[in-house]
Amino acid sequence: MDKASGEPVALLNHNKPTAYLIPAELYEQIIEALDENIY
């Protein structure tokens, strides 16, 4: 994740994405934005 410089990283299995990793700070921002739009 350090080399990704804060960008999302895709984990591949047989050249197909199986997971996306994002920095904790970005995850928190996404959750806060979703909370603001839901309530």
Backbone atoms as SQL, in Angstrom:
CREATE TABLE atoms (id INTEGER PRIMARY KEY, chain TEXT, resi INTEGER, resn TEXT, atom TEXT, x REAL, y REAL, z REAL);
INSERT INTO atoms VALUES
  (1, 'A', 1, 'MET', 'N', 0.817, -1.188, 0.000),
  (2, 'A', 1, 'MET', 'CA', 0.000, 0.000, 0.000),
  (3, 'A', 1, 'MET', 'C', 0.865, 1.258, 0.000),
  (4, 'A', 2, 'ASP', 'N', 2.041, 1.184, 0.592),
  (5, 'A', 2, 'ASP', 'CA', 2.898, 2.367, 0.610),
  (6, 'A', 2, 'ASP', 'C', 3.267, 2.806, -0.800),
  (7, 'A', 3, 'LYS', 'N', 3.554, 1.860, -1.675),
  (8, 'A', 3, 'LYS', 'CA', 3.940, 2.195, -3.046),
  (9, 'A', 3, 'LYS', 'C', 2.767, 2.728, -3.856),
  (10, 'A', 4, 'ALA', 'N', 1.545, 2.467, -3.412),
  (11, 'A', 4, 'ALA', 'CA', 0.361, 2.911, -4.150),
  (12, 'A', 4, 'ALA', 'C', 0.097, 4.399, -3.957),
  (13, 'A', 5, 'SER', 'N', 0.779, 5.030, -3.033),
  (14, 'A', 5, 'SER', 'CA', 0.644, 6.472, -2.785),
  (15, 'A', 5, 'SER', 'C', -0.803, 6.895, -2.551),
  (16, 'A', 6, 'GLY', 'N', -1.532, 6.092, -1.776),
  (17, 'A', 6, 'GLY', 'CA', -2.898, 6.458, -1.435),
  (18, 'A', 6, 'GLY', 'C', -3.945, 6.081, -2.458),
  (19, 'A', 7, 'GLU', 'N', -3.538, 5.448, -3.529),
  (20, 'A', 7, 'GLU', 'CA', -4.474, 5.036, -4.575),
  (21, 'A', 7, 'GLU', 'C', -5.007, 3.634, -4.277),
  (22, 'A', 8, 'PRO', 'N', -6.216, 3.330, -4.755),
  (23, 'A', 8, 'PRO', 'CA', -6.734, 1.966, -4.579),
  (24, 'A', 8, 'PRO', 'C', -5.846, 0.943, -5.287),
  (25, 'A', 9, 'VAL', 'N', -5.817, -0.269, -4.736),
  (26, 'A', 9, 'VAL', 'CA', -5.027, -1.359, -5.302),
  (27, 'A', 9, 'VAL', 'C', -5.961, -2.539, -5.552),
  (28, 'A', 10, 'ALA', 'N', -5.883, -3.137, -6.728),
  (29, 'A', 10, 'ALA', 'CA', -6.687, -4.314, -7.049),
  (30, 'A', 10, 'ALA', 'C', -5.856, -5.569, -6.835),
  (31, 'A', 11, 'LEU', 'N', -6.434, -6.549, -6.152),
  (32, 'A', 11, 'LEU', 'CA', -5.803, -7.861, -6.016),
  (33, 'A', 11, 'LEU', 'C', -6.393, -8.759, -7.086),
  (34, 'A', 12, 'LEU', 'N', -5.516, -9.394, -7.851),
  (35, 'A', 12, 'LEU', 'CA', -5.964, -10.216, -8.964),
  (36, 'A', 12, 'LEU', 'C', -5.765, -11.695, -8.678),
  (37, 'A', 13, 'ASN', 'N', -6.683, -12.505, -9.175),
  (38, 'A', 13, 'ASN', 'CA', -6.577, -13.953, -9.134),
  (39, 'A', 13, 'ASN', 'C', -6.874, -14.435, -10.545),
  (40, 'A', 14, 'HIS', 'N', -5.871, -14.984, -11.210),
  (41, 'A', 14, 'HIS', 'CA', -6.005, -15.399, -12.614),
  (42, 'A', 14, 'HIS', 'C', -6.446, -14.224, -13.490),
  (43, 'A', 15, 'ASN', 'N', -5.834, -13.074, -13.248),
  (44, 'A', 15, 'ASN', 'CA', -6.083, -11.847, -14.007),
  (45, 'A', 15, 'ASN', 'C', -7.490, -11.281, -13.836),
  (46, 'A', 16, 'LYS', 'N', -8.194, -11.681, -12.792),
  (47, 'A', 16, 'LYS', 'CA', -9.519, -11.134, -12.498),
  (48, 'A', 16, 'LYS', 'C', -9.474, -10.505, -11.109),
  (49, 'A', 17, 'PRO', 'N', -10.026, -9.300, -10.971),
  (50, 'A', 17, 'PRO', 'CA', -10.003, -8.660, -9.651),
  (51, 'A', 17, 'PRO', 'C', -10.820, -9.456, -8.637),
  (52, 'A', 18, 'THR', 'N', -10.212, -9.703, -7.483),
  (53, 'A', 18, 'THR', 'CA', -10.911, -10.412, -6.413),
  (54, 'A', 18, 'THR', 'C', -11.151, -9.508, -5.214),
  (55, 'A', 19, 'ALA', 'N', -10.386, -8.424, -5.116),
  (56, 'A', 19, 'ALA', 'CA', -10.558, -7.481, -4.013),
  (57, 'A', 19, 'ALA', 'C', -9.922, -6.154, -4.394),
  (58, 'A', 20, 'TYR', 'N', -10.438, -5.102, -3.797),
  (59, 'A', 20, 'TYR', 'CA', -9.848, -3.783, -3.950),
  (60, 'A', 20, 'TYR', 'C', -9.475, -3.285, -2.563),
  (61, 'A', 21, 'LEU', 'N', -8.247, -2.831, -2.418),
  (62, 'A', 21, 'LEU', 'CA', -7.765, -2.295, -1.150),
  (63, 'A', 21, 'LEU', 'C', -7.680, -0.784, -1.261),
  (64, 'A', 22, 'ILE', 'N', -8.197, -0.108, -0.242),
  (65, 'A', 22, 'ILE', 'CA', -8.114, 1.347, -0.219),
  (66, 'A', 22, 'ILE', 'C', -7.561, 1.767, 1.135),
  (67, 'A', 23, 'PRO', 'N', -6.908, 2.916, 1.192),
  (68, 'A', 23, 'PRO', 'CA', -6.374, 3.389, 2.466),
  (69, 'A', 23, 'PRO', 'C', -7.503, 3.637, 3.474),
  (70, 'A', 24, 'ALA', 'N', -7.198, 3.472, 4.743),
  (71, 'A', 24, 'ALA', 'CA', -8.190, 3.652, 5.803),
  (72, 'A', 24, 'ALA', 'C', -8.810, 5.045, 5.765),
  (73, 'A', 25, 'GLU', 'N', -8.017, 6.064, 5.493),
  (74, 'A', 25, 'GLU', 'CA', -8.546, 7.434, 5.447),
  (75, 'A', 25, 'GLU', 'C', -9.593, 7.583, 4.351),
  (76, 'A', 26, 'LEU', 'N', -9.339, 7.008, 3.188),
  (77, 'A', 26, 'LEU', 'CA', -10.298, 7.071, 2.090),
  (78, 'A', 26, 'LEU', 'C', -11.565, 6.313, 2.456),
  (79, 'A', 27, 'TYR', 'N', -11.420, 5.164, 3.094),
  (80, 'A', 27, 'TYR', 'CA', -12.581, 4.382, 3.533),
  (81, 'A', 27, 'TYR', 'C', -13.447, 5.206, 4.491),
  (82, 'A', 28, 'GLU', 'N', -12.814, 5.877, 5.441),
  (83, 'A', 28, 'GLU', 'CA', -13.549, 6.710, 6.393),
  (84, 'A', 28, 'GLU', 'C', -14.288, 7.836, 5.683),
  (85, 'A', 29, 'GLN', 'N', -13.655, 8.457, 4.684),
  (86, 'A', 29, 'GLN', 'CA', -14.309, 9.521, 3.925),
  (87, 'A', 29, 'GLN', 'C', -15.526, 8.988, 3.179),
  (88, 'A', 30, 'ILE', 'N', -15.404, 7.814, 2.602),
  (89, 'A', 30, 'ILE', 'CA', -16.520, 7.209, 1.872),
  (90, 'A', 30, 'ILE', 'C', -17.674, 6.919, 2.825),
  (91, 'A', 31, 'ILE', 'N', -17.370, 6.332, 3.981),
  (92, 'A', 31, 'ILE', 'CA', -18.410, 6.005, 4.960),
  (93, 'A', 31, 'ILE', 'C', -19.098, 7.272, 5.455),
  (94, 'A', 32, 'GLU', 'N', -18.336, 8.321, 5.746),
  (95, 'A', 32, 'GLU', 'CA', -18.925, 9.582, 6.197),
  (96, 'A', 32, 'GLU', 'C', -19.833, 10.174, 5.125),
  (97, 'A', 33, 'ALA', 'N', -19.402, 10.139, 3.871),
  (98, 'A', 33, 'ALA', 'CA', -20.217, 10.671, 2.778),
  (99, 'A', 33, 'ALA', 'C', -21.506, 9.869, 2.629),
  (100, 'A', 34, 'LEU', 'N', -21.415, 8.558, 2.762),
  (101, 'A', 34, 'LEU', 'CA', -22.619, 7.721, 2.678),
  (102, 'A', 34, 'LEU', 'C', -23.566, 8.014, 3.841),
  (103, 'A', 35, 'ASP', 'N', -23.022, 8.168, 5.040),
  (104, 'A', 35, 'ASP', 'CA', -23.849, 8.484, 6.207),
  (105, 'A', 35, 'ASP', 'C', -24.580, 9.807, 6.021),
  (106, 'A', 36, 'GLU', 'N', -23.903, 10.798, 5.465),
  (107, 'A', 36, 'GLU', 'CA', -24.518, 12.108, 5.248),
  (108, 'A', 36, 'GLU', 'C', -25.646, 12.027, 4.232),
  (109, 'A', 37, 'ASN', 'N', -25.507, 11.177, 3.237),
  (110, 'A', 37, 'ASN', 'CA', -26.520, 11.068, 2.192),
  (111, 'A', 37, 'ASN', 'C', -27.683, 10.174, 2.589),
  (112, 'A', 38, 'ILE', 'N', -27.472, 9.278, 3.532),
  (113, 'A', 38, 'ILE', 'CA', -28.537, 8.358, 3.942),
  (114, 'A', 38, 'ILE', 'C', -29.472, 9.022, 4.947),
  (115, 'A', 39, 'TYR', 'N', -28.920, 9.803, 5.867),
  (116, 'A', 39, 'TYR', 'CA', -29.746, 10.384, 6.934),
  (117, 'A', 39, 'TYR', 'C', -30.070, 11.796, 6.650);
